[in-house]
Amino acid sequence: MSLAADIVENLEGFSKALYSTWFFYRPARALFDCGEGVATTLGNRVFGVESVFLSHGHYDHIGGLPGFVLTRNAAMGDTEKPLAVHYPRGDAMVESLRRYVDRGFGHVRFCLDWRPFEPGERIPVRSGAGEKHIVPFPTRHVRHLPSHGYALVESRRRLRAEFRDLPGERVGELVREQGGDALMESYEQRLLVYSGDAVDIPAADVAGAEVLIHEATFLKAKHREEHIHSTAEEAVRLGIEAGVQTLVLSHLSGRYDTDDPVALILAVLRRLDPAFPVYLARHRSARDLALRRLYPAEVADVAGRPLPAGMTPVSQS
């Protein structure tokens, strides 16, 4: 059973290239990147965050962290609740920010745990039933700075392939004869994947994701001077190749502020006709953090469920 609709419903954020990007996934208590304005927008809900996952050290992805820490230290909430900040090992810009926060903020009342990681590490998170963890994976962005995406992964069990087409009665007999474990296998399901800033992500790194948040800085390839950011078309093609169930486009360039980018994105979607819903993260105003559904075009709420006739989804207001 897919959790894509529930993931989208519990996901909020703001993303505008050069200015600010962040996404908060409530069930995992996880903040992916920490761009400017995140504390102002979340308010006391900053105390709902247990872990921050920074993709790389560019300002629009880390500039909100000092304010986030100060808010956690002084606002009306659990000011002793620990906070872990995960980031790519060797990222000089994050390390510089770390020194600024550690030296300049005086007494921080909670445990602020800076945790540099290596690709492939498994970082446990709390998120409902089942064992879940975050797996960082390296991405291609600028040469002088390490960058990573993140996959929220759930450990699951299922019948081994040779037993899945058997009648239920026969499966029951085998369970009684051999025990349930003999018929089962473990596997990992990607629930939510966040690309950060990246181009040419291998499909294997996001394969089968229920929700993929992928940057789409440019709407036309000719607008891109360097091959360090993706286009909307590249993000959609990756989603198709990787077999994702939902795609969220983010990180649009500010050059599209004066024009409605939806028409250009819809032209791509109609041409490629992906078999999954596509949403656009808010990129102009953080006053409404709901994701805007672009495709398919039928009116639906943020979780992709049809709305009663005459109702307007808040995600399209």
N, C-alpha and C positions, 0 to 999 in steps of 0.2 A: 504493500500500500504506500502510495506516495505521500510525503509530508510537504511537498512543494507549496501548496496553498497556505498551510499553517506557517511555514517559514516566511513567506512573503508578508503575511499578516502581522508577524512579529518583528519585522525588519523596518528600520527607519534610518534616515540619514540625509546628508546634504553633500553634493559633489559638484564642484566647479573648478576646472583645471586652473592652476596658478593661484587660486584663492583659498580654497578649503575643501577637504574631503574627509568624511567620517561616516561610518555605519555602525549602528548599535543593534545587536541581535539579543533581545531580552532573555530568551530561554537559556542561553549559554552565558549570560552575564558578561558578554564580550563586546569590546569596542574595537573595530577594525579601523586603524588610523585615527588621528586625533587632530583634525584640522581646526583652524580658528573658529571660534564661536560655539564649539560643542558644549561647553559648560553653561554658557548663557542660554542655549537652546534647551538643554536637558534639565536645567535647574537642579532641584534636589534629587532628581533621578540619577545624578552622577553616583549616588551611593549604591545604585543597582549594578554598577560595573565592578567586576572583580579582576578582570584582566584586560589590558590594552595590547593590541598586536599592531606594531608599526611595520609598514611594508618597506619604507626607506626614509632617509632623512631629509627630503625636500620639505621646505617650509609649509607648503599647503597640506602636508600630511602629518606634521608634528607641531605646528605653530600654536595649537590650542592646548598643548599639554601643560604648560606652566599654569594657565588659568584653571585647568581641570584639577590640578594638584591643590592649588590654593582653595578652590571651592570645597574639595573634599576635606580640607583641613579646618575650615571655618564655618561652613553652612550648617543649617539645622538638620542634623542626621548623625549617623554613626561615624564620628570623626576618628575612631580608632580602628575602623575596618581596613584591613590590609589591601594593598593594590599592587599587582604585578604588571610590569611594563616589559613586554617581549620585543626584541628588535634584532636585526641581523648583526651577528658578530662582526666587528671591524668597521661598522658604519661611523665614520668620524663625525658626521653632523649630529647624529643622535648622541654620541658620546659627549660632544660639546654642550648640547642641551642638558644632558645629565649633570655635568659639572656645574652649569649655571643654576639648576634647580637645587642641587645638593648644597652648594655654597651660599646661594643667595636667598634662600627661603627661610632661614632660621630654623625654628623648631617645628618639624612636621610630626604631628601627633600619632600618625599611623605608620605602619611598616610599608615603606615605598621600596619595592623590590625590583631592581633593574635586572633583567635576565637576558643577556645576549644568547642567541641560539645558533646552532648549526643546522643546515638543511637536513631534513629527514627525522629530526627529533619529534617525539610525541609528547604533547603538552596536555595533560588532563584538564578537562573543564567539567563543571556541574551543569547538567541540562536535562532534567527530567529522568525518566527511567532509562536504563541501559548505559553501557560504558561509552563515553564520548571523549574525543581528544582532538586537538588542533595539530595539524601537520604542516609546517612551512615547506615551501618548495621554491627553488631559485627561479627568478625571472630575468628577462633581458630588458634593461632600461638604459641608463647612461653608463658609460664605461667606468667612471671613477668611483662609483658608489654601488655597494651591494644592494640588491632589491629582491624581495620575496613576495609571493602570494601565500595565502593560507587556505587550508581545507579543514572544515569541521567534519569529522569522520565518526561514524557510529559503528561499533563492533556488533555484528549480528550473527545469527545461526539460521541455517536452512537445511532442508533435505538435500542430500547429494544428488547429482544430476541423474544417476541411474535409477533413483527411486521416485522421481517427481511425477512420472506419468502413470505410476501404478495406482490401481483402485485403492480407496481408503481402507477397505477391509484387509487387503494384502499388506499394506503398510503397517496396519495394526498387528497383524500376525508376526511380521518381521521384528517389530518393536518388542513383542513378547518373547520372541526367540533369541534375539541378539542384544536387546537393550537399545534405548533411544540414541545413545551417543554413537553407536555403530552406523547409524543411518544419516547422521548430521555432519555438516561442515561449517567452519567459521568463515566469515567474509566481512569486509568492511565497506560500508556505504557512505559515499560523500554526500553530506546533507547540504552544506553551504560552502561555496568556494569564492574567495575574494582575490581578484587578480592584482590589486595595487596598480601601479603604472607599469605596463608591460606590452611588448609586441611578440608575436610568434610563439605563444605559449604552446607547448606540445599537447595534443589532445589527450594523451595518456595522463597528464597531470590533473585534468578536470573531468575525466571520463565518467559518465553516469551521474554527474552531480544533479541533485534535485533542484538547486538554485545556484546559478553562476552570476556573480557580480563582476562585470568586465568593463574596463575602461573603453570609452569610444570618444576619444578626444576630438577626432576630426570626422566630419561627415563626408568629406571627399578627399581622396588620396592626394590630389594636387595642392591641398591646403597644408600638407605636411612637408616641412623643410628637412627634417631629420627623421630617420626611421627609429624613433624611440617611443612613439605612442601609436596606439591602434586606431583604426577607423571603425565606424559602426558596422560596416560590411564585414570586416575581418572578425569582429566579435561574434556576429551572427553565424558566419561560416564555421568558426570554431565550435560554437554551440551545436550546430548541426553535426559536425564531424564527431564530436565527443558524446553525442547522445544525451545532452542535458535535458531536464524537464522544464526549466524556466530560466529565462535570461533577463538580467537587470543591466541596462546600459548606464554608465556613469562617466564622470570626469569630462563633460563636454567643454570645449574651448570657449572662452569668453567672447570670441569673435562672433558667436551665434546669438549674442544678447539682443541684437537689434532685429533679428529675424526669428520666426518660429521654426525651430529645427525639426519639428514633428513631421512636416511634409517631406523633408529630405529623408528622414529615417524611414517613414512609411513607404517611400519609393523603393528603398532597399528591401524592406520586409516583403512587400508584394512581389518583388522579383524573385527573391530567394524562397519565399513561402515556407518558413520554418514550421515544424509540427509542434511547437511549444509556445506558450505565452511569452511576450516580450514587454518589459516595463522600462520606464525611464525614471531615474532618480532625480529628485528636485535639484535644479542647478541655478535657479534665479533668486529664490527667496526661501529662507529656512522656516517661514511661518507655517508652512504646510509640509510635513515631512513624509506624507504618504507617497507611495510610488504611483506613477501614472501609467496605467495600462495602455499600450499602443496597439498591440496585435495579439490575437485576432481582434477585429474592430468592434465586436458586439459589446454592449454596455455591461460592465461587470464591476464588482467591488475589488478592493486591493488584493483579495485572495483568489481572484479569478472566478468567483461564483456569480452567476447571473443575478441581476437586481430586478425587483418587481417593476413592472411597466410604469414609466413616469418618474422614477427616482433617478437622481443624478449622483454618481459616485463621488465621494469626497476627493478621491485621487485625481479627478479631472476638473476640479474646481479652479 
